[in-house]
Amino acid sequence: MGSGRWHSGNIGPGNPFEKVPELSRRARGVPVWAALRSLGRDGTIALVDGLAANARALADGLRSMPRVEVFNEVVFTQVCVSFGSDARTRRVT
């Protein structure tokens, strides 16, 4: 126990695939690359523009409801909203 060695009897640097979590993960970029590749430039732009338009429409709809406040100017896909009290906001969301 007191040797300070982190491996048990192995000589050499060991297999890094067994030692660090980063190497145990799958290639997460591949599905993203494939989606972007299949959509192409125009398809990617249309996807992002559509998501932003949906967020703006959601914010506009929420603003028309009583006791609902949208706190931010929606410029991308995030809408910061309150439904009055903290308790009501938690129940609604």
Backbone as a printed PyTorch tensor [residue, N CA C, xyz], in Angstrom:
tensor([[[  0.8080,  -1.1930,   0.0000],
         [  0.0000,   0.0000,   0.0000],
         [  0.8480,   1.2520,   0.0000]],

        [[  1.9400,   1.2590,   0.6870],
         [  2.7210,   2.4690,   0.8450],
         [  3.6500,   2.7780,  -0.3060]],

        [[  3.6030,   2.0360,  -1.3870],
         [  4.5470,   2.2450,  -2.4810],
         [  4.2430,   3.4990,  -3.2830]],

        [[  3.0290,   4.0240,  -3.2080],
         [  2.6630,   5.1970,  -3.9770],
         [  2.3550,   4.8820,  -5.4240]],

        [[  2.4050,   3.6260,  -5.7950],
         [  2.1070,   3.2510,  -7.1770],
         [  0.6060,   3.0800,  -7.3320]],

        [[  0.0600,   3.6050,  -8.4340],
         [ -1.3810,   3.5350,  -8.6550],
         [ -1.7820,   2.2950,  -9.4180]],

        [[ -0.8460,   1.5190,  -9.8540],
         [ -1.1740,   0.2950, -10.5550],
         [ -0.6510,  -0.8870,  -9.7520]],

        [[ -1.2230,  -2.0380,  -9.9600],
         [ -0.8560,  -3.2030,  -9.1540],
         [  0.0270,  -4.1500,  -9.9460]],

        [[  1.3270,  -3.9640,  -9.8530],
         [  2.2560,  -4.8890, -10.4610],
         [  2.5070,  -4.6870, -11.9440]],

        [[  1.8300,  -3.7700, -12.5920],
         [  2.0630,  -3.5310, -14.0170],
         [  3.3260,  -2.7050, -14.2070]],

        [[  4.0910,  -3.0680, -15.1960],
         [  5.2930,  -2.3230, -15.5220],
         [  5.0050,  -1.5150, -16.7880]],

        [[  5.4470,  -0.2930, -16.8060],
         [  5.2350,   0.5400, -17.9800],
         [  4.0890,   1.5160, -17.7690]],

        [[  3.8110,   2.3010, -18.7900],
         [  2.8280,   3.3710, -18.6320],
         [  1.3850,   2.8880, -18.5360]],

        [[  1.0880,   1.6870, -18.9380],
         [ -0.2830,   1.2030, -18.8900],
         [ -1.0680,   1.6300, -20.1200]],

        [[ -2.2790,   1.1910, -20.1650],
         [ -3.1490,   1.4900, -21.2870],
         [ -3.9900,   2.7130, -20.9440]],

        [[ -3.8030,   3.8560, -21.6310],
         [ -4.5570,   5.0560, -21.2760],
         [ -6.0690,   4.8970, -21.4580]],

        [[ -6.5080,   3.9710, -22.2890],
         [ -7.9390,   3.7470, -22.4700],
         [ -8.5970,   3.2260, -21.1990]],

        [[ -7.8140,   2.6800, -20.2780],
         [ -8.3430,   2.1560, -19.0230],
         [ -8.1770,   3.1300, -17.8680]],

        [[ -7.5390,   4.2620, -18.0890],
         [ -7.1580,   5.1420, -16.9860],
         [ -7.9160,   6.4600, -16.9280]],

        [[ -8.3600,   7.0090, -18.0370],
         [ -8.9710,   8.3370, -18.0190],
         [-10.3720,   8.2910, -18.6230]],

        [[-11.2980,   9.0470, -18.0510],
         [-12.6760,   8.9960, -18.5540],
         [-12.8360,   9.5560, -19.9670]],

        [[-12.0060,  10.5090, -20.3610],
         [-12.1450,  11.1010, -21.6850],
         [-11.9920,  10.0610, -22.7940]],

        [[-11.1490,   9.0890, -22.5860],
         [-10.9220,   8.0810, -23.6060],
         [-11.9670,   6.9720, -23.5550]],

        [[-12.8090,   6.9820, -22.5120],
         [-13.8460,   5.9580, -22.4280],
         [-15.1390,   6.4160, -23.1000]],

        [[-15.2030,   7.6720, -23.4670],
         [-16.4170,   8.2080, -24.0930],
         [-16.4160,   7.9080, -25.5790]],

        [[-17.6240,   7.7950, -26.1350],
         [-17.7140,   7.5740, -27.5690],
         [-17.4210,   8.8840, -28.3020]],

        [[-17.2660,   8.8180, -29.5710],
         [-16.9640,  10.0000, -30.3770],
         [-18.2280,  10.8420, -30.5200]],

        [[-18.4510,  11.7360, -29.5820],
         [-19.6930,  12.5070, -29.5430],
         [-19.8030,  13.5010, -30.6820]],

        [[-18.7200,  13.8870, -31.2660],
         [-18.7760,  14.8420, -32.3610],
         [-19.2660,  14.2470, -33.6640]],

        [[-19.2010,  12.9390, -33.7970],
         [-19.5730,  12.3060, -35.0600],
         [-21.0560,  12.5130, -35.3890]],

        [[-22.0030,  12.2950, -34.4560],
         [-23.4010,  12.5450, -34.8020],
         [-23.6690,  14.0130, -35.1550]],

        [[-23.0080,  14.9310, -34.4610],
         [-23.1780,  16.3560, -34.7710],
         [-22.6410,  16.6470, -36.1640]],

        [[-21.4590,  16.1480, -36.4520],
         [-20.8770,  16.3390, -37.7850],
         [-21.8040,  15.7670, -38.8570]],

        [[-22.3400,  14.5860, -38.6240],
         [-23.2150,  13.9470, -39.6070],
         [-24.4830,  14.7680, -39.8280]],

        [[-25.0630,  15.2940, -38.7510],
         [-26.2700,  16.1110, -38.8920],
         [-25.9740,  17.3850, -39.6660]],

        [[-24.8920,  18.0540, -39.3240],
         [-24.5300,  19.2840, -40.0340],
         [-24.2060,  19.0010, -41.4910]],

        [[-23.5380,  17.8990, -41.7250],
         [-23.1890,  17.5150, -43.0960],
         [-24.4530,  17.2380, -43.9190]],

        [[-25.4260,  16.5460, -43.3170],
         [-26.6330,  16.2110, -44.0670],
         [-27.5150,  17.4370, -44.2950]],

        [[-27.5310,  18.3730, -43.3340],
         [-28.3280,  19.5820, -43.4940],
         [-27.7010,  20.5620, -44.4780]],

        [[-26.3860,  20.5900, -44.4950],
         [-25.6990,  21.5730, -45.3250],
         [-25.8030,  22.9620, -44.7180]],

        [[-25.1680,  23.9150, -45.3500],
         [-25.1390,  25.2860, -44.8330],
         [-26.5490,  25.8780, -44.7680]],

        [[-27.2900,  25.7790, -45.8580],
         [-28.6270,  26.3690, -45.8980],
         [-29.5720,  25.6890, -44.9170]],

        [[-29.4800,  24.3750, -44.8090],
         [-30.3360,  23.6500, -43.8770],
         [-30.0280,  23.9880, -42.4270]],

        [[-28.7510,  24.1580, -42.1120],
         [-28.3570,  24.5250, -40.7500],
         [-28.8600,  25.9180, -40.4100]],

        [[-28.7160,  26.8450, -41.3570],
         [-29.2150,  28.2060, -41.1360],
         [-30.7260,  28.1840, -40.9380]],

        [[-31.4330,  27.4300, -41.7540],
         [-32.8970,  27.3390, -41.6320],
         [-33.2920,  26.7320, -40.2880]],

        [[-32.5530,  25.7150, -39.8310],
         [-32.8450,  25.0940, -38.5400],
         [-32.6980,  26.1040, -37.4100]],

        [[-31.5800,  26.8200, -37.3800],
         [-31.3240,  27.7960, -36.3150],
         [-32.3330,  28.9340, -36.3860]],

        [[-32.5960,  29.4390, -37.5840],
         [-33.5820,  30.5150, -37.7310],
         [-34.9630,  30.0620, -37.2600]],

        [[-35.3370,  28.8320, -37.5680],
         [-36.6270,  28.3100, -37.1380],
         [-36.7250,  28.1860, -35.6300]],

        [[-35.6580,  27.7190, -34.9950],
         [-35.6480,  27.6060, -33.5320],
         [-35.7690,  28.9740, -32.8830]],

        [[-35.0550,  29.9780, -33.4250],
         [-35.1390,  31.3330, -32.8860],
         [-36.5370,  31.9160, -33.0890]],

        [[-37.1440,  31.6750, -34.2420],
         [-38.5020,  32.1650, -34.5030],
         [-39.5010,  31.5150, -33.5490]],

        [[-39.3360,  30.2450, -33.2690],
         [-40.2110,  29.5590, -32.3240],
         [-40.0850,  30.1490, -30.9220]],

        [[-38.8720,  30.4860, -30.5110],
         [-38.6660,  31.0880, -29.1920],
         [-39.3320,  32.4570, -29.1220]],

        [[-39.2100,  33.2520, -30.1870],
         [-39.8680,  34.5610, -30.2070],
         [-41.3930,  34.4090, -30.1600]],

        [[-41.9310,  33.4460, -30.8910],
         [-43.3790,  33.2070, -30.8780],
         [-43.8360,  32.7580, -29.4980]],

        [[-43.0560,  31.9100, -28.8510],
         [-43.3820,  31.4740, -27.4970],
         [-43.4140,  32.6740, -26.5600]],

        [[-42.3960,  33.5250, -26.6370],
         [-42.3430,  34.7170, -25.7790],
         [-43.5300,  35.6330, -26.0440]],

        [[-43.8810,  35.8390, -27.3100],
         [-45.0310,  36.6860, -27.6450],
         [-46.3170,  36.1060, -27.0750]],

        [[-46.4900,  34.8060, -27.1910],
         [-47.6720,  34.1630, -26.6290],
         [-47.7270,  34.2720, -25.1200]],

        [[-46.5940,  34.0830, -24.4720],
         [-46.5480,  34.1860, -23.0130],
         [-46.8310,  35.6100, -22.5500]],

        [[-46.3150,  36.6000, -23.2850],
         [-46.5510,  38.0040, -22.9130],
         [-48.0410,  38.3550, -22.9300]],

        [[-48.8140,  37.6700, -23.7470],
         [-50.2450,  37.9780, -23.8520],
         [-51.0640,  37.3610, -22.7150]],

        [[-50.4460,  36.5540, -21.8870],
         [-51.1560,  35.8830, -20.7950],
         [-51.1010,  36.7440, -19.5280]],

        [[-52.1730,  36.7120, -18.7210],
         [-52.1550,  37.4830, -17.4740],
         [-51.1510,  36.9100, -16.4760]],

        [[-50.5430,  37.7950, -15.7020],
         [-49.5770,  37.4480, -14.6390],
         [-48.3660,  36.6870, -15.1750]],

        [[-48.0080,  36.9550, -16.4220],
         [-46.8110,  36.3440, -16.9980],
         [-45.8950,  37.4690, -17.4590]],

        [[-44.6290,  37.3530, -17.1100],
         [-43.6500,  38.3710, -17.4960],
         [-42.4590,  37.7020, -18.1790]],

        [[-42.1150,  38.1830, -19.3630],
         [-40.9130,  37.7410, -20.0710],
         [-39.8430,  38.7780, -19.7660]],

        [[-38.7270,  38.3320, -19.2180],
         [-37.6900,  39.2440, -18.7400],
         [-36.6580,  39.6320, -19.7900]],

        [[-36.5300,  38.8650, -20.8310],
         [-35.4370,  39.1290, -21.7630],
         [-35.9470,  39.4620, -23.1560]],

        [[-35.0880,  40.1260, -23.9060],
         [-35.3230,  40.3010, -25.3340],
         [-34.8690,  39.0000, -25.9830]],

        [[-35.7520,  38.3320, -26.6580],
         [-35.4360,  37.0210, -27.2160],
         [-34.6790,  37.2190, -28.5200]],

        [[-33.3850,  36.9130, -28.4750],
         [-32.5460,  37.0840, -29.6650],
         [-32.0670,  35.7500, -30.2240]],

        [[-32.2310,  34.6920, -29.4650],
         [-31.8460,  33.3820, -29.9690],
         [-32.9080,  32.3820, -29.5680]],

        [[-32.6380,  31.4630, -28.6710],
         [-33.6170,  30.4210, -28.3450],
         [-33.9780,  30.3740, -26.8690]],

        [[-33.6110,  31.3890, -26.1090],
         [-33.8830,  31.3390, -24.6700],
         [-34.9410,  32.3680, -24.2940]],

        [[-35.9040,  31.9220, -23.4820],
         [-36.9580,  32.7870, -22.9780],
         [-36.9200,  32.7030, -21.4570]],

        [[-36.6870,  33.8440, -20.8150],
         [-36.6540,  33.9120, -19.3530],
         [-38.0070,  34.4540, -18.8990]],

        [[-38.7600,  33.6500, -18.1600],
         [-40.1560,  33.9770, -17.8750],
         [-40.4890,  33.7460, -16.4070]],

        [[-41.4400,  34.5480, -15.9190],
         [-41.9800,  34.3550, -14.5810],
         [-43.5030,  34.2950, -14.6990]],

        [[-44.1020,  33.4310, -13.9190],
         [-45.5550,  33.3020, -13.8900],
         [-46.1150,  33.9060, -12.6100]],

        [[-45.5070,  34.9890, -12.1540],
         [-45.9450,  35.6670, -10.9330],
         [-45.0640,  35.2800,  -9.7770]],

        [[-45.5770,  34.4840,  -8.8810],
         [-44.8150,  34.0660,  -7.7020],
         [-43.8680,  32.9120,  -8.0540]],

        [[-42.9000,  32.7190,  -7.1830],
         [-41.9710,  31.5940,  -7.3680],
         [-42.7140,  30.2600,  -7.3370]],

        [[-43.6810,  30.1490,  -6.4430],
         [-44.4300,  28.8900,  -6.3220],
         [-45.2240,  28.6080,  -7.6070]],

        [[-45.8720,  29.6270,  -8.1490],
         [-46.6450,  29.4270,  -9.3900],
         [-45.7160,  29.1120, -10.5640]],

        [[-44.5900,  29.7980, -10.6300],
         [-43.6320,  29.5260, -11.7000],
         [-43.1570,  28.0830, -11.6470]],

        [[-42.8640,  27.5840, -10.4420],
         [-42.4410,  26.1810, -10.2910],
         [-43.5470,  25.2240, -10.7370]],

        [[-44.8040,  25.5390, -10.3590],
         [-45.9070,  24.6530, -10.7520],
         [-46.0930,  24.6350, -12.2680]],

        [[-46.0280,  25.7910, -12.8940],
         [-46.2390,  25.8700, -14.3460],
         [-45.1130,  25.1910, -15.1080]],

        [[-43.8970,  25.4310, -14.6780],
         [-42.7630,  24.8680, -15.4080],
         [-42.5190,  23.4420, -15.0150]]])
